[in-house]
């Protein structure tokens, strides 16, 4: 957390900052290792998402790239008072400020003078993510299909929550070697990925708890997709499709919840 829908929600909330000039920068956490002088005077030409990264494009002054990690969030506001969890403040000529709130201090803010160039995979909500392209990835991999979905070098932005949910909607076991999926299953999973992600964006993401570290969108006190989760976090509850008890396993050091009956 946050994954693609949560990051996309923050990016959309930051669109009022486009066109503004950064007048002052307060770096409140030395772990960020960010030189504020390289940002002062830069115009924010766009705010974009790439995978789980938020990219503030600064024209000739490069990009400011923010990765929220486990607990980070970005807020645009007129209030520049810093609370104990605020690690970075961008003061804009519009009178607004952008605050990077990062309770666990795991998030990063990095200036890339030559632009953001991480070798991430295809964006799953773009036209480039076709069934044919997805099929090529799947047929070429012997990894469990859930691990394939979470590989950022192949598909950018999918994490534990939405990979698990997509597999449930497609009725495919997370343990299946990717190259054992049939053409029909590949198409079904492709549709499920896009549907689940778009639905989560429409619901402003997933809020799983009530602590200061839990995801909160800028527009509301919490997201709404947690109310639609079919398997994630539902260990020992009944599958809403077949009634079987949801099971939790470990895959590559991560928890995976799935239905052992209707996910084959």
SULMOSUL-V607229 format. One record per residue. RES is the residue in one letter. PSI is psi in whole degrees, 0 to 359 (NA if undefined). OMEGA is omega in degrees with one decimal (none if undefined). Layout:
res = (RES,RES)
psi = (PSI,PSI)
omega = (OMEGA,OMEGA)
This chain:
res = (X,X,X,X,X,X,X,X,X,X,X,X,X,X,X,X,X,X,X,X,X,X,X,X,X,X,X,X,X,X,X,X,X,X,X,X,X,X,X,X,X,X,X,X,X,X,X,X,X,X,X,X,X,X,X,X,X,X,X,X,X,X,X,X,X,X,X,X,X,X,X,X,X,X,X,X,X,X,X,X,X,X,X,X,X,X,X,X,X,X,X,X,X,X,X,X,X,X,X,X,X,X,X,X,X,X,X,X,X,X,X,X,X,X,X,X,X,X,X,X,X,X,X,X,X,X,X,X,X,X,X,X,X,X,X,X,X,X,X,X,X,X,X,X,X,X,X,X,X,X,X,X,X,X,X,X,X,X,X,X,X,X,X,X,X,X,X,X,X,X,X,X,X,X,X,X,X,X,X,X,X,X,X,X,X,X,X,X,X,X,X,X,X,X,X,X,X,X,X,X,X,X,X,X,X,X,X,X,X,X,X,X,X,X,X,X,X,X,X,X,X,X,X,X,X,X,X,X,X,X,X,X,X,X,X,X,X,X,X,X,X,X,X,X,X,X,X,X,X,X,X,X,X,X,X,X,X,X,X,X,X,X,X,X)
psi = (147,153,193,310,322,317,318,323,316,317,317,324,339,1,330,344,347,130,347,155,136,116,329,150,126,113,113,7,116,340,338,336,47,126,111,336,336,347,335,131,352,144,132,105,335,160,119,164,138,107,237,12,143,126,115,109,131,27,229,347,17,211,145,118,124,128,121,338,226,325,5,157,154,138,136,129,171,356,115,16,128,128,183,341,0,125,341,137,128,117,123,155,348,349,346,162,149,123,131,107,128,75,315,358,29,340,161,151,117,133,126,98,333,10,160,126,26,139,68,161,195,145,125,349,10,167,339,338,78,160,324,314,318,319,322,317,313,313,338,359,135,1,155,140,327,321,323,315,329,0,108,343,343,309,123,124,339,134,198,317,305,337,314,316,320,319,323,315,329,358,44,133,137,344,347,131,134,321,4,356,139,168,320,320,322,313,320,318,321,313,319,318,310,320,314,314,315,321,320,321,316,331,9,29,193,122,121,348,191,6,170,340,350,150,133,125,160,329,346,170,335,163,184,351,343,337,352,4,131,324,324,126,12,29,134,11,164,139,131,350,319,350,355,151,131,136,148,132,172,132,120,41,3,150,141,124,139,167,117,349,307,357,109,NA)
omega = (-15.9,177.0,-172.9,-177.6,-180.0,178.5,177.9,177.6,177.3,-179.4,179.4,-180.0,-177.5,-177.3,175.8,179.6,-178.0,-178.1,-179.4,178.1,177.1,-177.2,178.9,180.0,175.4,175.1,-172.3,179.5,-177.6,179.1,-179.1,177.9,-175.5,177.6,-176.1,-175.3,-178.7,-178.3,-175.9,-179.2,-179.5,174.6,176.3,-176.2,174.8,172.0,-172.3,172.8,170.9,-173.6,178.0,-178.3,170.5,-175.3,172.2,-179.8,-175.0,178.3,-177.6,179.3,172.2,-177.2,167.1,-174.1,-178.2,174.6,-171.7,-177.0,-170.8,-167.6,-175.4,172.8,177.8,179.9,170.1,-172.5,173.1,-178.0,-178.1,175.7,-178.3,172.2,-173.3,-177.2,178.3,-175.4,-176.4,175.8,172.7,178.0,-174.7,179.7,177.5,-174.4,176.8,170.7,171.9,-179.3,173.8,-179.9,-168.0,-172.7,-176.5,177.2,179.1,-179.7,-178.1,172.8,-171.8,174.7,178.2,-176.1,179.8,178.6,-178.6,-173.7,179.6,-177.5,-179.8,-178.9,-176.2,174.7,-171.0,178.2,178.0,178.2,179.8,180.0,-178.3,173.9,-179.5,179.9,177.3,178.9,177.5,178.3,-174.5,-176.2,-177.3,-173.8,173.8,179.2,170.6,-169.7,179.2,177.5,176.2,-178.0,-176.8,179.3,-175.1,176.5,-179.8,179.7,-173.1,170.2,179.5,176.2,-171.4,-176.4,-170.0,171.2,179.5,-178.6,179.4,179.9,176.8,-179.2,178.6,179.8,-179.5,179.4,176.7,-177.9,-176.3,169.2,-173.1,-174.5,174.7,-179.7,176.6,178.1,179.4,179.0,177.4,178.7,-179.3,179.5,176.8,178.7,-178.2,179.0,-177.3,-178.9,-178.6,-179.8,-179.1,177.8,179.3,176.0,178.9,-179.7,179.8,173.1,-173.4,174.7,-171.3,-177.3,-175.4,-178.5,-179.3,-178.7,-176.3,-177.3,172.3,176.0,179.9,-172.3,-174.1,-179.8,176.9,172.1,-177.9,-172.3,176.4,178.5,-179.0,-177.7,-178.1,-178.0,-173.8,178.7,-174.9,177.6,178.1,169.2,-176.3,173.4,-177.9,-179.9,-174.5,177.5,178.2,177.3,176.6,-177.3,175.9,175.7,175.4,175.9,178.3,176.7,-179.4,175.6,175.3,174.7,-179.3,175.6,-176.9,-179.8,-173.5,171.8,-173.8,none)
